[in-house]
Amino acid sequence: MGRRKRRVFTKEQKEQAVALVKENDGNVAKTAQELDLTESALRAWVKQAEIDAGGGPAGAPTSDEKKELARLRRENRRLRMERDFLKKATAFFAKDNSDISK
């Protein structure tokens, strides 16, 4: 049996799935089977919903904080690439100028 193709779910779909878990008295396995989801994915959604509601462990990042962190990491990666490019360009032109002055 092959792997299932990765599916993408909207925030609303995840919220509805978490609400169904609550309606099923917290039975994640039953709800996951009803919705044709993996149990681990649904458990992660329920856990994240608890954190977002303020009921998670101290210091656990909310969804908004995770999104901001991902954005900052992308920006940091881009800025490092730009910095490295400028370093190489500076070295190239400095070397080129030293050849001209001889």
Buried (B, 14 or more C-beta within 10 A) or exposed (E): EEEEEEEEBEEEBBBEBBEBBEEEEEBBEBBBEEBEBEEEBBBEBBBBBBBBEEEBEEEBBBEEEBEEEEEEEEEEEEEEEEEEEEEEEEEEEEEEEEEEEE
